[in-house]
Amino acid sequence: MSIQTGPNRSQLRAAPAASVKPAKKKKKRLTKKSSFWATLFFYTVSVLFFFGMVFSVWFYLTESGTYFRFMMADTLITTQHRHWAAYLIGQEELDKRVEQYWKRFEDYSDIKDQHLVQIGPSLAASSKAKVPEKELVTIEPIEGKNFKGYLLSISDPKKIRIAVPGKVGKGEKVSSMVQRLGAIAGVNAGGFVDPEWKGNGFQPTGIVMSGGKIFYNDGGMNTPNHVVGIDKDGLMITGKYSPAELLKMGVQEAVTFAPRFIVNGQGLIKNQADGWGIAPRTSMAQKQDGTIMFAIIDGRQPGYSIGATLFDIQNIFLEHGAVTAANLDGGSSTVLVKDNKIVNKPSSEYGERYLPTAWLVFDDPHKADIRNIWEGLDIRKIDPSKW
């Protein structure tokens, strides 16, 4: 029988020494490592706190910081998340600023149009010179300090129609309207009810007219709306009018949006601070010879294009000879389509948006099969959030 014996004394003395010493070194290394990260965290927090204090002083107590803060607030005011601006300027100041903007828009709409636009034969007769034939549609790039975009020009305003979706219950992408109706080009047009920026694009705001007929009207026949339109003679109509007045004036195409900001060749927006924030923009103008211009400005894309103020757009239009101009729906709706291709870079995270209206250009607008999709519907029962 064999007897198994335990370790001898030398082994008992050696074992603890071999196991304890590495543990102490590991603990020491962990202590140094923890101390390093604690120090790094302390300095990081201190630096962030310092710069946060400096930024807060600049943001709230300096002239340049206050200007930037109000510019951010104005940008939010133009979106569906207007209430967020209260975190920047306070609820009282927000309410005051919104009220000021709408009062200014009302004042702009009251300025009498002197009808400086001369279209076709009247211009030729007054100048006694042969007017060369112009290309119907041209597109040129435009840019500023913080934005890039395009200027779409249409030499004959009578070639433009307001298009609407082809199916009940949902808006339609501008590219789809262009393809379905055989248009040359198209841009987004009027505003619409858009819950949480996820609306189905089927319910416009205000009035929609196409081909001289009222397609949609959410008020009475004598209820004034801010309108951007074109009459039977090709004159751009901007300002505040009731549906009854628009019919009497012979307006053919119209949507609701605001403000008008160039009247009789004079810009109404005095500076950048009154430019209604920085955002993607779609705006419309007319030159003295009748040419219609659309400014399509991309935005909300750092490194490419942040967006423009209405003061920026006003300057671009004036440089190109505009005598009348008004704002259209912008933001994530802004889009330019030419030859069935999207020319600009829409800012919507969902891609090109579904919309209730678009300005389309046709070789022969009389052949465009544009039907009143809201005819016979009870517009009070439209659910703009239901897809």
Buried (B, 14 or more C-beta within 10 A) or exposed (E): EEEEEEEEEEEEEEEEEEEEEEEEEEEEEEEEEEEEEEEEEEEEEEEEEEEEEEEEEBBEEEEEBBEBBBBBBBBBBBBBEEEBBBEBBEEEBBEEBBEEBEEBBBEBBEBEBEEEBBBBEEBEEEEEEEEEEEEBBBBEEBBBEBBBBBBBBBBBBBBBBBBBBBEEEBBBBBBBBBBBBBBBBBBBBBBBBBEEBEBBBBBBBBBBBBBBEBBBBBEEEEEBBBBBBBBEBBBBBBBBBBBBBBBEBEBBBBBBBBBBBBBEBEBBBEEBEBBBBBBBBBBBBBBBBBBBBBBBBBBBBEEEBBBBBBBBBBBBBBEBBBBBBBBBBBBBBBBBBBEBEBBBBBBBEEEBBBBBBBBBBBEEBEEBEBEBBBEEBEEEEBEBEEE
